[in-house]
Amino acid sequence: MIRGIGLYVHIPFCASRCPYCDFATAPATTALRDRYMETLSSEIVREGELLGHPRVRTLFFGGGTPSLLEPEEIARLGDALRSAFVLRPREVTLEANPATLDRARLEAWLALGLTRLSLGAQSFDPAGLRALGRTHQPDDSLSAFEVARAAGLDVNLDLIFGWPGQTIAGWERDLGIATALGPDHLSCYPLELRLDPDGSIPNWPGGGWPVLERWRRAASAAQPDDAGIARMYRVAERSLGHAGYRHYEIANWARPGKRSLHNLGYWRDRDWLGVGAGAHTHLAGARSANPVDLRAYISRIESGSPRAVDDDSDPPSEAAMLALRLDSGLDLGRYAARFGDLAAARVRGALREVEQVHLVQLKGRSARLTARGRLLASEVFVRLLP
Ligand code: SF4
């Protein structure tokens, strides 16, 4: 029986498509918007019944741009959530695009129990926002930050580094502005440009993948090289550390007591349900996902067919990789108790290999990524695959 879950609610709508983005997105003006919101409510109600109305421990509205929902849409979503679950979350996060947050919308989210705003600032440099194809301005992030603080919310700032033309000095300026604001939490991601089409392409009108691919190839050619990106990561570690933030996950820093409880649920391999297009779920050891294409998602829910179970998923290796992302690392004793001695010996053997090249530190039953390992985590993770 599922006792408590983390609940992720996906709102795919965006005012425009940022050309680097691979999330499950769709235009805010799509003719499918009302139908999507109705379908989402039906999925929430149905999942609540199937799972026996569990308690929601943490709630996360992600996207897309959930902050652009209208107050009536937010209220209807709240009704569905309250009817489906015991809604007593310790943390309720909303992802927000800085240009879309206004008082009326915020009030509606606050009525739903909002405690935390995750603001997609990305950069405070107008050139950076232009290079990323973002439509907001640095001042929008500053105003949205003030609005969130005035409402008593915790705030996370998302920043991207390694955008075309960015310099180390420019990145230091971004980090300086961010830390001067004093958010509770910061997520810093290197710009990674995938060169294969993602599932949300059919949701958008226009030139489709060929246009995006052209943009990404040109942007990728103008990015700092790997050594430059590695330096930027170290600059972030140093300057956020000096500003009092703990580097608790590869891409995440927090003030004491302000780690993201919802995301910790992912990294600790707990139970979570994802609803909406493209949302992933991990319940009782099984992973599954919804279609990213809006029409496919709607027809799946309307037909009542189950979510596609991920047969390729390998719970032991996923649990090891997720735990290693955290500064607390992997406890091989607990891991053996959960997955057996054989699985633990396999992981220990793989980690010994990367210990030689200083990517991992093994001490007794604990394994942790080193500073170099955080930078080259994929080199470690690839060795843990079955
Ligand atoms: S606003 Fe966010 S989710 Fe939407 S396209 Fe841009 S990066 Fe992606």
Residues whose N, C-alpha, C, O or C-beta is under 5 A from the ligand:
A	BS01	SF4	C14 S16 R17 C18 C21 F23 T25 G63 G64 T65
